[in-house]
């Protein structure tokens, strides 16, 4: 699925489309350059799911945990500061990834070998000062 040329005012609709098309996939990987809007989109996805907690980037905590309006746990990761996969293993990232709860991952490249067989790859590209383009593609690895 591609959503071309959206701006911040349209994030509500972008989040809704992603959830309606891919809500059954539990691990979402966000790929974008710094400042492209990964955290902003994740906040909107969480709002759509009924999260009322204060939301922010887990850059220093690595993971933020939220509760959806239906009581389900949502995990938001930012792996930007990790030096190696061992640091992710130390925080028990596999337990989160295989928990059956929604996991939203920023900078997931460092933990790629730990990803489940099925995950959603979301790529965000800046196409203007306030405009982005998004591509979402389910990925399944053959084991």
Protein Blocks (a to p, Z undefined) as FASTA:
>chain_A
ZZehiafklmmmmmmmmmmmmmmpmbdcddddehilpmmmmmmmmmmnopabdcddfkln
opacdddfkopacddddfklpmbfklmmmnommmmmmnopacddehkllmmmmpcfbdcd
dddddfbfkbccdddddddddZZ
